[in-house]
Amino acid sequence: MNIYIHVPFCRTKCGYCVFYSSSDLSLIDRYLDHLERQLKAQSRVAVETLYVGGGTPTVLALAQLERLTGMLTRYLDLGHCREISMEANPETLDADKVKLLQTFATRISLGVQSFDPAMRKLLGRDCSQQALTKSLSLIAGAGFSHFNLDLIYAVPGQSVKDWEQELVSVCEWPVDHLSCYSLTPEEGALLTSGWTVDDDLSLSMWELAGDFLQTRNWARYEISNYAKPGGRCQHNVNVWHGGKLLGLGPAAASFDGVDRYTQVGSLAKWLAGAPPEFDRIPRSQRLDEIFAVNLRTVDGWQKSEWEAFSGANDWFTRRQALRQLPPDLYEIGETSIRLSPEGLLLWNEIAEKMITL
């Protein structure tokens, strides 16, 4: 089982963010009380990957963070867990928190977004240059097995040269995973509703990231994710492949192998015990969805892998369905199906067609 824990607390709301969060830090202890009740009910489920995200998990005070990691260790069976990821923000890290996380997590993911203070200010990212440098140094010194940074590109006013400097800055630290997201105006975000995206500039930056990182022993393995050898995020890979997922915390999503369901996106309602919302669709549609989601990855699907997962003998049908697309968008062999680089850029449109075929 893959476990996701949503810690829905942030000091402030970043301008680009649409994930559920609350700035009422006085509710953290109540959140931990309710989360503990939910964990107790799991009967020490065997965990393959554990991902603690948010929100900002490291906004918790040290004692609260100790309680959280202690609960996860106590109530989950982590004996054979392949990966434990913890999200962190630079302005909420200190030496004591890093020392604690070093004993718990195998992978830390730092929400940098930009090394340029002007870009961070434009994004509504409340983080000083001093806090960023300090957190990077603390993590580098702690020697985590895996270290991810998040960056945002195609920000208004950002040039291709600016973006290249961001990538240069990444390579100055012992990072083995990088998530790069093009700024996308989304409903509910504080700052992006009035912005427009320069698609040509975004494409240039996406191509630059792939080319630049490739010369430095990185590889793009998903539309927005890059890793050095052995650095892929196993939690995400499992979920993209349709692995079972248990999400705990407000707005956390789960997949039991048949249905997807999502915890209520309100801390108050979650604390009150509101039930999750279920997404129930026929098995054939669910398989279409999972098949399409994993086409975001550079590797795509192997025939044996798909049939072992799904039990479906429909490989020929799926190859034929994909061949309805322009031929430069896919790469099909006897035993593999993947999108071409051009296809990856059009994944949203391709996925919609694949799901509705």
GITA-V456824 format. One record per residue. N is the residue number from 1. RES is the residue in one small letter. SS is DSSP state (H for helix, E for strand, C for the rest). OMEGA is omega in radians with two decimals (999 if undefined). Layout:
n:N res:RES ss:SS omega:OMEGA
n:N res:RES ss:SS omega:OMEGA
This chain:
n:1 res:m ss:C omega:3.03
n:2 res:n ss:E omega:-3.07
n:3 res:i ss:E omega:3.02
n:4 res:y ss:E omega:3.09
n:5 res:i ss:E omega:3.13
n:6 res:h ss:E omega:3.08
n:7 res:v ss:E omega:-2.86
n:8 res:p ss:C omega:-3.05
n:9 res:f ss:E omega:3.06
n:10 res:c ss:C omega:3.05
n:11 res:r ss:C omega:3.10
n:12 res:t ss:C omega:3.13
n:13 res:k ss:C omega:3.09
n:14 res:c ss:C omega:-3.00
n:15 res:g ss:C omega:-3.07
n:16 res:y ss:C omega:-2.90
n:17 res:c ss:C omega:3.05
n:18 res:v ss:C omega:3.08
n:19 res:f ss:C omega:-3.11
n:20 res:y ss:C omega:3.08
n:21 res:s ss:C omega:3.10
n:22 res:s ss:E omega:3.10
n:23 res:s ss:C omega:3.14
n:24 res:d ss:C omega:-3.07
n:25 res:l ss:H omega:3.10
n:26 res:s ss:H omega:-3.11
n:27 res:l ss:H omega:-3.06
n:28 res:i ss:H omega:-3.11
n:29 res:d ss:H omega:3.07
n:30 res:r ss:H omega:3.07
n:31 res:y ss:H omega:-3.13
n:32 res:l ss:H omega:3.08
n:33 res:d ss:H omega:-3.08
n:34 res:h ss:H omega:3.10
n:35 res:l ss:H omega:3.12
n:36 res:e ss:H omega:3.09
n:37 res:r ss:H omega:3.13
n:38 res:q ss:H omega:3.12
n:39 res:l ss:H omega:3.12
n:40 res:k ss:H omega:-3.10
n:41 res:a ss:C omega:-3.07
n:42 res:q ss:C omega:3.08
n:43 res:s ss:C omega:3.07
n:44 res:r ss:C omega:3.10
n:45 res:v ss:C omega:3.11
n:46 res:a ss:E omega:-3.00
n:47 res:v ss:C omega:3.02
n:48 res:e ss:C omega:3.04
n:49 res:t ss:E omega:3.11
n:50 res:l ss:E omega:-3.13
n:51 res:y ss:E omega:3.11
n:52 res:v ss:E omega:-3.05
n:53 res:g ss:E omega:-3.08
n:54 res:g ss:E omega:0.29
n:55 res:g ss:C omega:-3.14
n:56 res:t ss:C omega:-3.14
n:57 res:p ss:H omega:-3.08
n:58 res:t ss:H omega:2.99
n:59 res:v ss:H omega:3.07
n:60 res:l ss:C omega:3.03
n:61 res:a ss:C omega:-3.07
n:62 res:l ss:H omega:-3.13
n:63 res:a ss:H omega:3.12
n:64 res:q ss:H omega:3.10
n:65 res:l ss:H omega:3.06
n:66 res:e ss:H omega:3.12
n:67 res:r ss:H omega:-3.13
n:68 res:l ss:H omega:-3.12
n:69 res:t ss:H omega:3.10
n:70 res:g ss:H omega:3.11
n:71 res:m ss:H omega:-3.11
n:72 res:l ss:H omega:3.11
n:73 res:t ss:H omega:-3.06
n:74 res:r ss:H omega:-2.97
n:75 res:y ss:H omega:3.09
n:76 res:l ss:C omega:3.09
n:77 res:d ss:E omega:-3.08
n:78 res:l ss:C omega:-3.05
n:79 res:g ss:C omega:-3.14
n:80 res:h ss:C omega:-3.12
n:81 res:c ss:C omega:-3.08
n:82 res:r ss:C omega:-3.01
n:83 res:e ss:E omega:3.02
n:84 res:i ss:E omega:-3.11
n:85 res:s ss:E omega:3.08
n:86 res:m ss:E omega:3.05
n:87 res:e ss:E omega:-3.13
n:88 res:a ss:E omega:3.00
n:89 res:n ss:C omega:-3.02
n:90 res:p ss:H omega:-3.03
n:91 res:e ss:H omega:-3.12
n:92 res:t ss:H omega:-3.14
n:93 res:l ss:C omega:2.95
n:94 res:d ss:C omega:-3.04
n:95 res:a ss:H omega:-3.12
n:96 res:d ss:H omega:3.12
n:97 res:k ss:H omega:3.12
n:98 res:v ss:H omega:3.11
n:99 res:k ss:H omega:3.09
n:100 res:l ss:H omega:-3.10
n:101 res:l ss:H omega:3.12
n:102 res:q ss:H omega:-3.14
n:103 res:t ss:C omega:-3.04
n:104 res:f ss:C omega:-2.99
n:105 res:a ss:C omega:3.00
n:106 res:t ss:C omega:-3.04
n:107 res:r ss:E omega:3.10
n:108 res:i ss:E omega:-3.09
n:109 res:s ss:E omega:-3.04
n:110 res:l ss:E omega:-3.13
n:111 res:g ss:E omega:-3.13
n:112 res:v ss:E omega:-3.10
n:113 res:q ss:E omega:3.04
n:114 res:s ss:C omega:3.02
n:115 res:f ss:C omega:-3.10
n:116 res:d ss:C omega:-3.11
n:117 res:p ss:H omega:3.12
n:118 res:a ss:H omega:3.10
n:119 res:m ss:H omega:3.13
n:120 res:r ss:H omega:3.11
n:121 res:k ss:H omega:3.12
n:122 res:l ss:H omega:-3.14
n:123 res:l ss:C omega:-3.09
n:124 res:g ss:C omega:-3.08
n:125 res:r ss:C omega:-3.03
n:126 res:d ss:C omega:-3.11
n:127 res:c ss:C omega:3.13
n:128 res:s ss:C omega:3.09
n:129 res:q ss:H omega:3.13
n:130 res:q ss:H omega:3.14
n:131 res:a ss:H omega:-3.14
n:132 res:l ss:H omega:-3.12
n:133 res:t ss:H omega:-3.14
n:134 res:k ss:H omega:-3.11
n:135 res:s ss:H omega:3.10
n:136 res:l ss:H omega:-3.14
n:137 res:s ss:H omega:3.13
n:138 res:l ss:H omega:-3.13
n:139 res:i ss:H omega:3.13
n:140 res:a ss:H omega:-3.13
n:141 res:g ss:H omega:-3.11
n:142 res:a ss:H omega:3.07
n:143 res:g ss:C omega:3.05
n:144 res:f ss:C omega:3.13
n:145 res:s ss:C omega:-3.11
n:146 res:h ss:E omega:-3.02
n:147 res:f ss:E omega:3.13
n:148 res:n ss:E omega:2.95
n:149 res:l ss:E omega:3.00
n:150 res:d ss:E omega:3.06
n:151 res:l ss:E omega:3.05
n:152 res:i ss:E omega:3.12
n:153 res:y ss:E omega:-3.05
n:154 res:a ss:C omega:3.05
n:155 res:v ss:C omega:3.13
n:156 res:p ss:C omega:-3.12
n:157 res:g ss:C omega:3.14
n:158 res:q ss:C omega:3.12
n:159 res:s ss:C omega:3.07
n:160 res:v ss:H omega:3.11
n:161 res:k ss:H omega:3.08
n:162 res:d ss:H omega:-3.12
n:163 res:w ss:H omega:3.10
n:164 res:e ss:H omega:3.12
n:165 res:q ss:H omega:3.06
n:166 res:e ss:H omega:-3.14
n:167 res:l ss:H omega:3.06
n:168 res:v ss:H omega:-3.13
n:169 res:s ss:H omega:3.09
n:170 res:v ss:H omega:-3.04
n:171 res:c ss:C omega:3.08
n:172 res:e ss:C omega:-3.07
n:173 res:w ss:C omega:-3.10
n:174 res:p ss:C omega:-3.09
n:175 res:v ss:C omega:3.10
n:176 res:d ss:C omega:3.11
n:177 res:h ss:E omega:-3.12
n:178 res:l ss:E omega:3.05
n:179 res:s ss:E omega:-3.09
n:180 res:c ss:E omega:-3.08
n:181 res:y ss:E omega:3.04
n:182 res:s ss:E omega:3.12
n:183 res:l ss:C omega:-3.09
n:184 res:t ss:C omega:3.07
n:185 res:p ss:C omega:-3.10
n:186 res:e ss:C omega:3.10
n:187 res:e ss:C omega:3.14
n:188 res:g ss:C omega:3.10
n:189 res:a ss:C omega:-3.03
n:190 res:l ss:C omega:-2.95
n:191 res:l ss:C omega:-2.92
n:192 res:t ss:H omega:-3.08
n:193 res:s ss:H omega:-3.14
n:194 res:g ss:H omega:-3.11
n:195 res:w ss:C omega:3.00
n:196 res:t ss:C omega:-3.10
n:197 res:v ss:C omega:3.02
n:198 res:d ss:C omega:-3.04
n:199 res:d ss:H omega:3.14
n:200 res:d ss:H omega:3.11
n:201 res:l ss:H omega:3.12
n:202 res:s ss:H omega:3.11
n:203 res:l ss:H omega:3.13
n:204 res:s ss:H omega:-3.13
n:205 res:m ss:H omega:3.09
n:206 res:w ss:H omega:3.13
n:207 res:e ss:H omega:3.12
n:208 res:l ss:H omega:-3.14
n:209 res:a ss:H omega:3.14
n:210 res:g ss:H omega:-3.11
n:211 res:d ss:H omega:-3.10
n:212 res:f ss:H omega:-3.06
n:213 res:l ss:H omega:-3.14
n:214 res:q ss:H omega:-3.14
n:215 res:t ss:C omega:-3.10
n:216 res:r ss:C omega:3.03
n:217 res:n ss:C omega:3.01
n:218 res:w ss:E omega:3.04
n:219 res:a ss:E omega:2.97
n:220 res:r ss:E omega:3.10
n:221 res:y ss:E omega:3.04
n:222 res:e ss:E omega:-3.01
n:223 res:i ss:C omega:-3.02
n:224 res:s ss:C omega:-3.00
n:225 res:n ss:E omega:-3.08
n:226 res:y ss:E omega:-3.13
n:227 res:a ss:E omega:2.91
n:228 res:k ss:E omega:-3.14
n:229 res:p ss:C omega:-3.14
n:230 res:g ss:C omega:-3.03
n:231 res:g ss:C omega:-3.13
n:232 res:r ss:C omega:3.08
n:233 res:c ss:C omega:-3.05
n:234 res:q ss:H omega:3.11
n:235 res:h ss:H omega:-3.13
n:236 res:n ss:H omega:3.12
n:237 res:v ss:H omega:3.14
n:238 res:n ss:H omega:-3.11
n:239 res:v ss:H omega:3.11
n:240 res:w ss:H omega:-3.14
n:241 res:h ss:C omega:3.09
n:242 res:g ss:C omega:3.11
n:243 res:g ss:C omega:3.14
n:244 res:k ss:C omega:-3.06
n:245 res:l ss:E omega:3.03
n:246 res:l ss:E omega:3.14
n:247 res:g ss:E omega:3.13
n:248 res:l ss:E omega:-3.08
n:249 res:g ss:C omega:-3.11
n:250 res:p ss:C omega:3.11
n:251 res:a ss:C omega:-3.13
n:252 res:a ss:C omega:-3.11
n:253 res:a ss:E omega:3.11
n:254 res:s ss:E omega:3.04
n:255 res:f ss:E omega:-3.07
n:256 res:d ss:C omega:-3.09
n:257 res:g ss:C omega:3.13
n:258 res:v ss:C omega:-3.08
n:259 res:d ss:C omega:2.91
n:260 res:r ss:E omega:3.06
n:261 res:y ss:E omega:-3.02
n:262 res:t ss:E omega:3.06
n:263 res:q ss:C omega:-3.09
n:264 res:v ss:C omega:-3.10
n:265 res:g ss:C omega:3.12
n:266 res:s ss:C omega:-3.14
n:267 res:l ss:H omega:-3.13
n:268 res:a ss:H omega:-3.12
n:269 res:k ss:H omega:3.11
n:270 res:w ss:H omega:3.11
n:271 res:l ss:H omega:3.14
n:272 res:a ss:C omega:3.07
n:273 res:g ss:C omega:3.12
n:274 res:a ss:C omega:-3.12
n:275 res:p ss:C omega:3.09
n:276 res:p ss:C omega:3.06
n:277 res:e ss:E omega:-3.07
n:278 res:f ss:E omega:3.04
n:279 res:d ss:E omega:-3.08
n:280 res:r ss:C omega:3.09
n:281 res:i ss:C omega:3.12
n:282 res:p ss:C omega:-3.09
n:283 res:r ss:H omega:-3.12
n:284 res:s ss:H omega:3.11
n:285 res:q ss:H omega:3.13
n:286 res:r ss:H omega:3.11
n:287 res:l ss:H omega:3.06
n:288 res:d ss:H omega:-3.12
n:289 res:e ss:H omega:-3.12
n:290 res:i ss:H omega:3.12
n:291 res:f ss:H omega:-3.11
n:292 res:a ss:H omega:-3.11
n:293 res:v ss:H omega:-3.09
n:294 res:n ss:H omega:3.03
n:295 res:l ss:C omega:2.99
n:296 res:r ss:C omega:-3.10
n:297 res:t ss:E omega:3.13
n:298 res:v ss:C omega:-3.12
n:299 res:d ss:C omega:-3.08
n:300 res:g ss:C omega:-3.10
n:301 res:w ss:E omega:2.88
n:302 res:q ss:E omega:-3.10
n:303 res:k ss:H omega:-3.10
n:304 res:s ss:H omega:3.14
n:305 res:e ss:H omega:-3.13
n:306 res:w ss:H omega:-3.09
n:307 res:e ss:H omega:3.10
n:308 res:a ss:H omega:3.14
n:309 res:f ss:H omega:-2.94
n:310 res:s ss:H omega:-3.01
n:311 res:g ss:C omega:-3.07
n:312 res:a ss:C omega:3.11
n:313 res:n ss:C omega:-3.01
n:314 res:d ss:C omega:-3.07
n:315 res:w ss:H omega:-3.13
n:316 res:f ss:H omega:-3.14
n:317 res:t ss:H omega:-3.13
n:318 res:r ss:H omega:3.07
n:319 res:r ss:H omega:-3.14
n:320 res:q ss:H omega:3.13
n:321 res:a ss:H omega:-3.13
n:322 res:l ss:H omega:-3.13
n:323 res:r ss:C omega:3.02
n:324 res:q ss:C omega:3.12
n:325 res:l ss:C omega:3.04
n:326 res:p ss:C omega:-2.99
n:327 res:p ss:H omega:3.14
n:328 res:d ss:H omega:-3.08
n:329 res:l ss:H omega:-3.08
n:330 res:y ss:E omega:3.06
n:331 res:e ss:E omega:-3.06
n:332 res:i ss:E omega:3.01
n:333 res:g ss:C omega:3.11
n:334 res:e ss:C omega:-3.05
n:335 res:t ss:C omega:-3.12
n:336 res:s ss:E omega:3.06
n:337 res:i ss:E omega:3.07
n:338 res:r ss:E omega:3.04
n:339 res:l ss:E omega:3.03
n:340 res:s ss:C omega:3.04
n:341 res:p ss:H omega:3.08
n:342 res:e ss:H omega:3.14
n:343 res:g ss:H omega:3.12
n:344 res:l ss:H omega:-3.13
n:345 res:l ss:H omega:-3.14
n:346 res:l ss:C omega:-3.03
n:347 res:w ss:H omega:-3.11
n:348 res:n ss:H omega:-3.13
n:349 res:e ss:H omega:-3.14
n:350 res:i ss:H omega:3.14
n:351 res:a ss:H omega:3.13
n:352 res:e ss:H omega:3.12
n:353 res:k ss:H omega:-3.11
n:354 res:m ss:H omega:-3.10
n:355 res:i ss:H omega:-3.07
n:356 res:t ss:H omega:3.13
n:357 res:l ss:C omega:999
